[in-house]
Amino acid sequence: MDFDFKTLLVILVVVLIIFGGKKLRSIGDDLGHAVKGFKKAMNEGDQEETSAPTRQIRSEGTDAEFPEKVKAANPAEKSNRNA
């Protein structure tokens, strides 16, 4: 899909007619503030990752032990499955 200058100009005129000048300006301002806030949050997140000390989970006590259940393989069952 190729947009030339005339197509973009028609789209801009239609949007201007639908929303009006004041509403279009306020939409642009709101969008600009949202983008600035998003960039600021991304930069703050990067700074927190690099400056935050790494934390490790302390292990208290021993791990739980679970008995392993091992089934004895019956050769007759295996031959019935393959058939």
Secondary structure, DSSP 8 states (H G I E B T S, - for coil): ----HHHHHHHHHHHHHHH-HHHHHHHHHHHHHHHHHHHHHHHHHHHHHHHS--------S-------------HHHHHHHH-
